[in-house]
Amino acid sequence: MTEIELPLWASVPATLLLIFGGLLTVIGSLGLLRLPDFYSRMHPPTMGTTLGAGCVLIASMIVSSALMHRPVVHELLITLFVVMTAPVTAMLLIRAAIHRGRLRNRK
């Protein structure tokens, strides 16, 4: 088997980004568990997963670029889609909850 050595300039930022992304995701998950109602619970997971996924994708972009010796930007598309869809999904869930609450109050 051949070993591929990752340069130090790529491994240090990638490691820090992976740790930071993991911490953001864990904090978002804890916010989902700890907050009292649905509306409060929506914000931490959305922010945590969006920022956490962004950090992981940037780390992947750095490592892939270092290993291939050329810029790799496929992860930018994934980042764009995650950043665009997570907040929109959260807004749709909140609007559905508001609509459901209004229907309950009418009865």
C-alpha positions as CSV (number, residue, x, y, z in Angstrom):
1,M,0.0,0.0,0.0
2,T,1.1,3.5,-0.7
3,E,1.0,6.1,2.0
4,I,-0.1,9.6,1.0
5,E,1.3,12.3,3.3
6,L,-0.8,15.3,3.9
7,P,1.2,18.6,4.1
8,L,1.1,20.4,7.5
9,W,-0.3,23.6,5.9
10,A,-3.4,21.5,5.0
11,S,-3.7,19.2,8.0
12,V,-3.7,21.8,10.7
13,P,-6.6,24.0,9.4
14,A,-8.6,20.9,8.3
15,T,-8.2,19.4,11.8
16,L,-9.3,22.7,13.4
17,L,-12.3,23.1,11.1
18,L,-13.4,19.5,11.7
19,I,-13.2,20.0,15.5
20,F,-15.0,23.3,15.3
21,G,-17.7,21.8,13.0
22,G,-18.2,18.9,15.3
23,L,-18.6,21.2,18.3
24,L,-21.1,23.4,16.5
25,T,-23.1,20.3,15.6
26,V,-23.1,19.0,19.1
27,I,-24.1,22.4,20.5
28,G,-27.0,22.6,18.0
29,S,-28.1,19.1,19.0
30,L,-28.0,20.0,22.7
31,G,-30.0,23.1,22.0
32,L,-32.6,20.9,20.4
33,L,-32.8,18.8,23.5
34,R,-32.6,21.5,26.2
35,L,-34.9,24.3,25.0
36,P,-38.5,24.3,26.2
37,D,-40.7,24.8,23.2
38,F,-40.8,24.1,19.4
39,Y,-40.1,27.7,18.4
40,S,-37.0,27.9,20.6
41,R,-35.7,24.5,19.4
42,M,-35.7,25.5,15.7
43,H,-32.8,27.9,15.8
44,P,-29.9,26.0,17.3
45,P,-30.0,22.9,15.1
46,T,-30.4,25.0,12.0
47,M,-27.4,27.2,12.8
48,G,-25.4,24.3,14.2
49,T,-25.8,22.0,11.3
50,T,-25.4,24.8,8.7
51,L,-22.2,26.1,10.2
52,G,-21.0,22.6,11.2
53,A,-21.5,21.3,7.7
54,G,-19.8,24.3,6.3
55,C,-16.7,23.7,8.4
56,V,-16.6,20.1,7.4
57,L,-17.0,20.9,3.8
58,I,-14.2,23.6,3.9
59,A,-11.9,21.1,5.6
60,S,-12.7,18.5,2.9
61,M,-12.0,21.1,0.2
62,I,-8.6,21.9,1.8
63,V,-7.6,18.3,2.1
64,S,-8.8,17.4,-1.4
65,S,-6.9,20.4,-2.9
66,A,-3.7,19.5,-1.1
67,L,-3.9,15.8,-2.2
68,M,-4.7,16.5,-5.8
69,H,-2.3,19.5,-6.1
70,R,-5.0,21.6,-7.7
71,P,-8.0,23.5,-6.5
72,V,-11.0,21.3,-5.8
73,V,-14.3,23.3,-5.5
74,H,-17.0,20.6,-5.7
75,E,-17.7,21.1,-2.0
76,L,-18.7,24.8,-2.7
77,L,-21.8,23.5,-4.4
78,I,-22.7,21.3,-1.5
79,T,-22.1,24.2,0.9
80,L,-24.3,26.4,-1.2
81,F,-27.2,23.9,-1.2
82,V,-26.9,23.3,2.6
83,V,-26.7,27.0,3.4
84,M,-29.8,27.6,1.2
85,T,-32.0,24.7,2.2
86,A,-31.5,24.5,6.0
87,P,-32.9,27.9,6.9
88,V,-35.7,27.6,4.3
89,T,-36.7,24.2,5.8
90,A,-36.7,25.8,9.3
91,M,-38.9,28.6,8.2
92,L,-41.4,26.2,6.6
93,L,-41.5,24.1,9.8
94,I,-42.1,27.2,11.9
95,R,-44.9,28.5,9.5
96,A,-46.5,25.1,9.7
97,A,-46.4,25.2,13.5
98,I,-47.9,28.7,13.5
99,H,-50.7,27.6,11.2
100,R,-51.4,24.5,13.2
101,G,-51.5,26.7,16.4
102,R,-54.1,29.0,14.8
103,L,-56.2,26.1,13.8
104,R,-56.2,24.7,17.3
105,N,-57.2,28.1,18.7
106,R,-60.2,28.3,16.4
107,K,-61.8,25.1,17.9
